[in-house]
Every structure is written in structure tokens, then in C-alpha cells.
Amino acid sequence: MAITDPFILPKDVVLVPVSDLSAEVREQFQSAESDYAITRPRSRTPSKIVDAETAKLLMEFRASKTIVEAVISYSEASQLNPEETLDEAFPILQRFINARILVPPESDDAHRITACFELGDKIAAFEVLRCIQVLEDTELYQVKTSAGA
């Protein structure tokens, strides 16, 4: 990872204020009311809780940007020193890159995690009846043979 490489949050990454989560869900972890939950549905990466400022910085990556561009934009909006912000934010951003939450825009990881097959598609001698589950590395389908089994 180079600081000059562009990164993006995949379109299916969700940042939700913790205060918007149900009380039942909030009981499962410790957080402040101003914190955010970040998750990627259908990913094996566990959801994470970040403070509001980290969430704002991560939102800079909704469009493809280098780390430097994102930090400068965030720092200007928040009236912070960009150099200090970069020093503080770099380890955090690196963890999100390692977790494949921030990804190169041209990578396969930049796309939504979706099913490869749809109702009626043929896979070998089988016809897809429905998708049961999709994860980033596994898909489970209900299929039938031409004989109806």
C-alpha cells in the first residue's frame, strides 16, 4: 500500500450511527452514542465501531481518493492540521485496508458482493431455483435437475 494509491469504500459498505441501532443490538457492544458501526454485508469481515471523526474520514473514500487527498479534504472541513491528522489516521486507515473495507477502485473488492447466478440460470445440468445465501467467498443455491429432482 502506497500513500499515493487511490482507495475507495465499496458501494455496499454501510456506515450507521450507533444511535440508529436497536437497543438490543447496542447491548452487544460498548460504544458512545456518537459512534458509528461500519459493516460490509455478505463479507466475513466483522462489523467495527468507530468514532464519529473516523467515520467522517472514511466517508471521504465514497469517491476514489488517495490517503493524502482524503486526509487533506477531511482536515480542511474539520479545521485540523493535515500533517497531524495523517500521522494519527494512517494506522487506522491501514487496518481498514487490511480488512478490505478500503480497497483499490479497480479491484474486484470494489464491487458489491452479489450472487453470481439468478433464477433460471443453468449450472451444468441444473437450473437455479433460488439463492439461499451469498458471502464474499461462498454461494449456496437451491437447484433442480431437468427431471425435477
Secondary structure, 3 states (H helix, E strand, C coil): CCCCCEEECCCCCEEEEHHHCCHHHHCCCCCCCCCEEEECCCCCCCCEEECHHHHHHHHHHHCCEEHHHHHHHHHHHHCCCHHHHHHHHHHHHHHHHHCCCCECCCCHHHCCCCCCCCCCCEECCEEEEEEEEEECCEEEEEEEECCCC
